[in-house]
């Protein structure tokens, strides 16, 4: 399952995200999205893990505090086509 993680502190990195979700199962990938122009974190990321671990992580971590910010965590939705 692909999980959306929003409201991340700008200091959070891929490893920190992987460690956080690793408590609930094997993490296949963890990625904090970076701004192409500035190279800074954009405040959200994605984690891929097995469905059972993902459900447990979403339930346990949604609304939890990380670096003074309440995390918003849910199943990632397919990206909408932004071309016009």
N, C-alpha and C positions, 0 to 999 in steps of 0.2 A: 504494500500500500504506500502511496505517496502522501506525505503529510505536509501541510502548510504550517509554518511557524511564523507568526507575526508579532510585531512590537518588541523585537529583539533589541537589547542594548547595542549601540553602535560598536562597542568594544568586543562583542561576541565573534568567535571564529568557528570554522568548520569543526575543529576538534572538540571545542567546548559543547557544541550542539550534539555531536556524536556521543560524547560522554553522558550528557543529560538524558538522551533517549536510550542509551545502552543499558540503563537500569531495567528496562522493560522488555528487552529482547535484542537479537542480533541486528545491528544497523548495517544496511547494505551501502548506503551513502548518506552524507550529511553535507549540505552546501548552504553557506550564507551568500546571498546575492549581493554583488558589488556593483557600484555605479561605474559605468564604462569611462566616464570623463574624469571623475575625481579619484577613483580607486578606493573610495570609502564604502563601508557597508551601507546598505539601503534600509536595514532594520527588519528584514524578513529573510526567510530561508526555507529549504525543503529537506525533509528526511525521508528516506526509503527504508522500510523494514517489513517483516512479515505481518500479515493481517492481525493475528492475535496480539502480538506485541504492540502493534500500532494502536489498536483499540484501547489497550491498557494505558499506553502513554498519553493518548488524547484525553482520556477520562481523568488521569492523575495530574497532568501538567497544565491543562487549559485553565487560565486564570492565575497560575502560580507565578511567583515573583522571580525574576532573573535580573540582577543588576538594578533593582529598584523599579522595574517595569513589569506590569502584569502581562504574561504571554497570552496570545490568542492562537489556539491550536485547533485545527480541524483537518478533515480529509481534503487534500488538494483537488481542485476542480480543473477540468481541461481548460487550457488557455484559449481565450476567444481570439478570433482573427481580428487584428486591429487595423488591417489595411482597408483603405477606402477607395 
